[in-house]
């Protein structure tokens, strides 16, 4: 398994015509999961992002999803607790194998996040800002380098460890800054789109 930045290097861009999907960059949960499991550079928190759990409608969140490297599936494990599982087949040097990741969909106001506990440091959480459409999911990953700059400048509280960032407890104004495109803390110009192609 190879290391990528928080989301990866491929993406899908949906056209106005639903029958036409152009390759541009990658996916929602699946590539995110690779980074959770491989320990690539990321922005982590000590508490899950989002004040409340989003109750998931399986008809909207479950399905088969297309991305440049293949096809994956999502399953709602607990709709009331917002628990979502993604799985896909990945090619490795020693053959192919199933990959699975589990996370929670949470929200603060009109901001929605996908949150997954770190594989090795259980007290830390990975996250991304997400938006759900009828047949697609859009994800904006954290801009790791910009978080490092603001922490070094004392504008955000946290620490940089081995290239990754661990944020201290976030204040409401910190959350608002993260969601402000002018702060450049999310990759607003590089959204990742995950397109549903079946149930």
C-alpha positions as CSV (number, residue, x, y, z in Angstrom):
1,X,0.0,0.0,0.0
2,X,1.5,3.3,-1.0
3,X,1.3,6.6,0.9
4,X,-0.7,9.6,-0.3
5,X,-1.5,13.0,1.0
6,X,-4.8,13.0,3.0
7,X,-7.0,12.2,0.1
8,X,-4.8,11.1,-2.8
9,X,-3.9,12.1,-6.3
10,X,-7.0,11.1,-8.4
11,X,-10.5,12.5,-8.4
12,X,-13.8,12.4,-10.2
13,X,-15.6,15.4,-11.5
14,X,-19.4,15.1,-12.1
15,X,-20.7,16.8,-15.3
16,X,-24.1,18.3,-15.6
17,X,-25.0,15.2,-17.6
18,X,-25.2,12.4,-15.0
19,X,-24.2,9.8,-17.7
20,X,-20.8,11.6,-18.1
21,X,-18.3,11.4,-15.3
22,X,-14.8,12.8,-16.1
23,X,-11.7,11.7,-14.2
24,X,-10.0,14.5,-12.4
25,X,-9.2,13.6,-8.8
26,X,-10.3,10.8,-6.3
27,X,-12.9,9.7,-3.8
28,X,-14.6,10.3,-0.5
29,X,-14.1,7.5,2.1
30,X,-11.9,5.0,0.3
31,X,-8.7,7.0,-0.4
32,X,-9.2,8.7,3.0
33,X,-9.1,5.2,4.5
34,X,-5.8,4.4,3.0
35,X,-4.2,7.4,4.7
36,X,-5.8,6.5,8.0
37,X,-4.2,3.1,7.8
38,X,-0.8,4.0,6.5
39,X,0.0,6.9,8.8
40,X,0.6,9.5,6.1
41,X,0.7,13.2,6.8
42,X,-2.7,14.3,8.2
43,X,-4.4,16.7,10.6
44,X,-5.8,14.9,13.7
45,X,-7.8,16.0,16.6
46,X,-8.1,14.8,20.2
47,X,-11.9,15.0,20.1
48,X,-14.1,14.0,17.1
49,X,-14.9,16.9,14.8
50,X,-18.6,17.9,14.9
51,X,-20.7,18.5,18.0
52,X,-23.5,16.1,17.1
53,X,-23.9,12.7,15.3
54,X,-25.7,12.8,12.0
55,X,-28.4,10.1,11.7
56,X,-27.9,8.3,8.4
57,X,-30.6,7.2,6.0
58,X,-29.3,4.0,4.5
59,X,-31.1,4.7,1.2
60,X,-28.9,7.8,0.9
61,X,-25.6,6.7,2.3
62,X,-25.4,3.1,1.3
63,X,-24.4,2.1,-2.2
64,X,-21.8,1.1,-4.8
65,X,-19.5,3.9,-5.7
66,X,-17.1,4.5,-8.6
67,X,-13.7,6.0,-8.4
68,X,-10.7,6.0,-10.7
69,X,-9.0,2.9,-9.1
70,X,-12.1,0.8,-9.0
71,X,-15.4,0.3,-7.2
72,X,-16.3,0.3,-3.5
73,X,-19.3,-0.1,-1.3
74,X,-20.6,1.7,1.8
75,X,-22.8,0.2,4.5
76,X,-24.6,2.0,7.3
77,X,-23.7,0.0,10.5
78,X,-25.6,2.2,12.9
79,X,-27.9,4.8,11.4
80,X,-28.7,6.5,14.8
81,X,-25.0,6.8,15.7
82,X,-23.9,7.8,12.2
83,X,-21.6,4.9,11.8
84,X,-20.5,4.3,8.1
85,X,-18.3,1.5,6.8
86,X,-16.5,1.5,3.4
87,X,-14.9,-1.4,1.7
88,X,-13.0,-2.1,-1.5
89,X,-10.6,-4.4,-3.2
90,X,-7.0,-3.2,-3.5
91,X,-4.2,-4.6,-5.6
92,X,-1.0,-5.2,-3.6
93,X,2.5,-6.6,-4.4
94,X,1.4,-10.0,-2.9
95,X,-2.0,-10.0,-4.6
96,X,-5.3,-8.5,-4.0
97,X,-7.0,-8.0,-0.7
98,X,-10.1,-6.4,0.9
99,X,-9.7,-3.1,2.7
100,X,-12.3,-1.8,5.2
101,X,-12.6,1.4,7.2
102,X,-15.2,2.5,9.7
103,X,-16.0,6.1,10.6
104,X,-18.8,8.4,11.9
105,X,-20.6,11.3,10.2
106,X,-20.9,14.3,12.5
107,X,-22.0,17.9,12.3
108,X,-21.6,21.4,13.8
109,X,-24.3,23.7,12.5
110,X,-24.4,23.3,8.7
111,X,-20.9,21.8,8.6
112,X,-20.7,18.0,8.2
113,X,-17.6,15.9,8.9
114,X,-16.5,12.3,8.3
115,X,-14.4,11.2,11.3
116,X,-12.4,8.0,11.8
117,X,-10.3,7.0,14.8
118,X,-6.5,6.6,14.1
119,X,-5.5,3.0,13.6
120,X,-2.5,3.2,15.9
121,X,-3.2,6.1,18.2
122,X,-6.8,5.4,19.4
123,X,-7.0,8.7,21.2
124,X,-6.7,10.7,18.0
125,X,-9.1,11.2,15.1
126,X,-8.8,11.9,11.4
127,X,-11.4,14.0,9.7
128,X,-12.6,15.7,6.6
129,X,-15.3,18.2,5.7
130,X,-18.0,16.6,3.6
131,X,-21.2,17.4,1.7
132,X,-23.8,14.8,0.7
133,X,-25.7,15.0,-2.6
134,X,-28.3,12.8,-4.1
135,X,-25.8,10.4,-5.8
136,X,-22.4,11.7,-4.7
137,X,-20.3,12.8,-1.8
138,X,-18.0,15.7,-1.8
139,X,-15.0,15.8,0.5
140,X,-12.6,18.6,1.3
141,X,-9.4,17.4,3.1
142,X,-7.3,19.4,5.5
143,X,-4.5,21.4,4.1
144,X,-1.7,20.0,6.3
145,X,0.9,22.6,5.3
146,X,-1.4,25.6,6.1
147,X,-2.3,24.1,9.5
148,X,1.5,23.9,10.3
149,X,1.9,27.5,9.4
150,X,-0.9,28.7,11.6
151,X,0.3,26.6,14.5
152,X,3.8,27.9,14.2
153,X,2.4,31.5,14.0
154,X,0.4,30.9,17.2
155,X,-2.9,31.4,15.5
156,X,-4.0,27.8,16.2
157,X,-3.2,25.6,19.2
158,X,-1.6,22.3,18.4
159,X,1.7,20.5,17.6
160,X,3.5,19.2,14.6
161,X,4.7,15.6,15.0
162,X,6.6,13.7,12.3
163,X,5.1,15.9,9.6
164,X,1.5,15.5,10.8
165,X,-0.5,17.9,12.9
166,X,-2.4,17.2,16.2
167,X,-4.8,20.0,17.1
168,X,-5.6,20.9,20.7
169,X,-9.2,21.3,21.7
170,X,-10.8,23.6,19.2
171,X,-12.8,26.7,20.1
172,X,-15.9,27.7,18.2
173,X,-13.9,30.4,16.4
174,X,-11.3,27.8,15.4
175,X,-14.1,25.7,13.7
176,X,-15.4,28.8,11.9
177,X,-11.8,29.6,10.7
178,X,-11.4,26.1,9.4
179,X,-14.7,26.5,7.4
180,X,-13.6,29.9,6.0
181,X,-12.1,29.5,2.5
182,X,-9.9,32.6,3.0
183,X,-8.1,30.7,5.8
184,X,-7.0,28.0,3.3
185,X,-7.2,25.3,5.9
186,X,-9.2,23.0,3.7
187,X,-8.4,22.1,0.1
188,X,-11.4,24.0,-1.3
189,X,-10.0,24.1,-4.8
190,X,-9.4,20.4,-4.9
191,X,-12.7,18.8,-3.8
192,X,-12.9,15.0,-3.9
193,X,-16.1,13.5,-5.4
194,X,-17.3,10.0,-4.8
195,X,-20.0,9.0,-7.3
196,X,-22.7,6.4,-6.6
197,X,-23.4,4.0,-9.5
198,X,-25.7,1.5,-7.8
199,X,-27.3,0.2,-4.7
